[in-house]
Amino acid sequence: MIGGRGFPATPDSRIVLRMSERLTPVDLLERSGGRGPDVCIDAVGMKAHGAGSRLWYDRLRQRLRPESERPVVAREAVRHCRKGGSVFLLGAYAGGVDGFPLDVVMNKSLTLRGAHQHGHRYIPMLLERMARGEIVTEHLATHTMPLDKAPRGYAMFARKTDGCVRAVFEPVR
């Protein structure tokens, strides 16, 4: 939740809520003065883990292949965001979604935004700035390893073990 009427958007007024906290809709209303969050962000995407019958339905649909996503967090963001609020989908979604509450988006007049950047527009400028030393990215490659160790590197990245932010693979020479 970020700011809003009676809740100015200052660093002290932002409240970060995680799905693991298992908050109820009542908790969200209490924390937002009865309105619901002004801004809801799905930063997880298809890797979200939910609970209950909807999770099992999503998993079954994934296995049968008519859809490839589990929009658990996106659904929750739409359902709990206040009327006229904004939902940002920063997480990665690549396929179809069944049971997305589009009716709720319309009835609440929510602003729904995706977040993939336009690479063709920005990549040349970013590469030029990196070449000039204006943007430093070396700290992002926390683990460099030979290409034949890629399965291990991907596992470290997926499990976030050993402080892995990004694994970089070099061809064996």
C-alpha positions in Angstrom: 0.0 0.0 0.0 1.3 3.4 -0.8 -0.2 6.7 0.3 -3.6 8.0 -0.6 -6.2 10.4 0.8 -5.3 10.8 4.4 -2.3 8.7 3.8 0.4 10.9 2.1 2.9 9.0 0.0 6.0 9.5 2.2 8.6 6.8 3.1 7.0 6.5 6.5 3.4 5.9 5.1 4.3 3.0 2.8 3.4 -0.4 4.1 4.8 -3.4 2.5 2.7 -6.5 2.9 3.8 -10.0 1.9 1.6 -12.9 0.9 3.4 -15.0 3.5 1.9 -12.8 6.3 -1.5 -14.5 5.4 -3.4 -11.2 6.0 -7.2 -11.3 5.7 -9.2 -8.8 3.7 -10.3 -7.4 7.2 -6.6 -6.8 8.1 -6.1 -4.9 4.8 -9.1 -2.7 5.4 -8.0 -1.9 9.0 -4.5 -1.0 7.9 -5.8 1.3 5.2 -8.4 3.1 7.1 -11.3 1.1 5.7 -10.5 1.8 2.0 -8.2 -0.9 0.9 -4.6 -0.4 -0.5 -4.2 2.4 -3.0 -1.5 0.6 -4.9 -1.0 -3.2 -5.1 2.1 -4.7 -6.8 2.5 -8.2 -8.0 6.3 -8.6 -8.1 6.2 -12.4 -8.2 4.2 -13.4 -11.3 3.8 -17.0 -12.3 6.1 -18.3 -9.6 3.6 -17.3 -6.9 2.5 -19.9 -4.4 -1.0 -19.7 -3.1 -3.2 -21.9 -1.0 -6.6 -23.6 -1.1 -8.7 -24.9 -3.9 -7.7 -22.2 -6.4 -4.1 -23.2 -6.1 -5.0 -26.8 -6.9 -7.1 -25.7 -9.9 -4.2 -23.6 -11.2 -1.8 -26.5 -10.9 -4.2 -28.8 -12.7 -4.7 -26.3 -15.5 -0.9 -26.0 -15.8 -0.4 -29.8 -16.1 -3.2 -30.1 -18.7 -1.6 -27.3 -20.6 -4.5 -25.0 -21.4 -2.8 -22.4 -19.3 0.7 -21.9 -18.1 0.4 -19.4 -15.3 -0.6 -19.2 -11.6 -1.8 -15.6 -11.1 -2.3 -16.0 -7.4 -0.9 -12.7 -6.4 -2.4 -10.8 -9.3 -5.9 -12.0 -8.4 -5.3 -11.0 -4.8 -4.0 -7.6 -5.8 -7.1 -6.9 -7.9 -9.5 -8.2 -5.3 -8.1 -6.1 -2.4 -7.1 -2.9 -4.1 -9.4 0.1 -3.3 -11.9 1.4 -5.9 -10.0 3.7 -8.3 -6.6 2.2 -7.2 -3.7 0.9 -9.2 -2.5 -2.6 -9.7 1.0 -3.1 -11.1 2.0 -6.5 -12.5 5.8 -6.6 -12.3 6.1 -10.3 -12.1 6.6 -12.4 -15.3 3.6 -13.9 -17.1 4.1 -15.6 -20.4 0.9 -17.4 -21.1 -2.8 -17.6 -20.7 -4.7 -17.1 -17.4 -8.0 -18.6 -16.4 -10.2 -17.1 -13.8 -8.7 -13.6 -13.7 -11.2 -11.2 -12.1 -11.5 -8.8 -15.0 -15.0 -8.0 -13.8 -13.5 -6.6 -10.6 -11.0 -4.5 -12.5 -13.9 -2.9 -14.4 -16.3 -2.5 -11.5 -13.6 -0.9 -9.3 -12.3 1.2 -12.1 -8.8 0.0 -11.4 -5.7 1.0 -13.4 -3.9 -2.1 -14.4 -0.3 -1.7 -15.6 2.3 -4.2 -16.9 6.0 -3.5 -16.4 8.1 -5.0 -19.2 10.5 -2.4 -20.5 10.9 -1.6 -24.2 14.3 -3.1 -24.9 14.6 -1.8 -28.4 14.2 1.7 -27.1 16.5 1.6 -24.1 19.2 -1.0 -24.7 21.4 1.1 -27.1 21.4 4.0 -24.6 22.1 1.7 -21.7 25.0 0.0 -23.5 26.6 3.4 -24.3 26.3 4.5 -20.7 27.8 1.2 -19.5 30.7 1.7 -22.0 31.3 5.2 -20.6 31.3 3.8 -17.0 28.2 5.7 -16.0 26.3 2.5 -15.1 28.1 -0.2 -13.2 26.7 -3.7 -13.3 29.5 -5.9 -12.1 28.0 -6.3 -8.7 24.9 -8.0 -10.1 26.9 -11.0 -11.3 27.4 -12.6 -7.9 28.5 -16.0 -9.3 30.6 -16.6 -12.4 31.1 -20.2 -13.4 31.9 -22.3 -16.5 29.1 -23.1 -18.9 29.1 -26.8 -17.9 28.1 -25.8 -14.4 24.9 -24.0 -15.6 22.5 -26.4 -14.0 24.1 -25.8 -10.6 24.1 -22.0 -11.2 20.4 -22.0 -12.2 19.6 -24.0 -9.1 21.5 -21.5 -6.9 19.7 -18.6 -8.5 16.2 -20.3 -8.2 16.8 -21.2 -4.5 18.7 -17.9 -3.7 21.4 -20.0 -2.0 24.9 -18.6 -1.3 23.7 -15.0 -1.9 23.2 -15.7 -5.6 21.6 -12.7 -7.3 22.7 -13.6 -10.9 24.8 -16.4 -12.2 27.0 -15.7 -15.3 28.2 -18.6 -17.4 31.5 -18.4 -19.4 32.2 -20.8 -22.3 34.8 -23.4 -21.6 38.0 -22.6 -23.5 
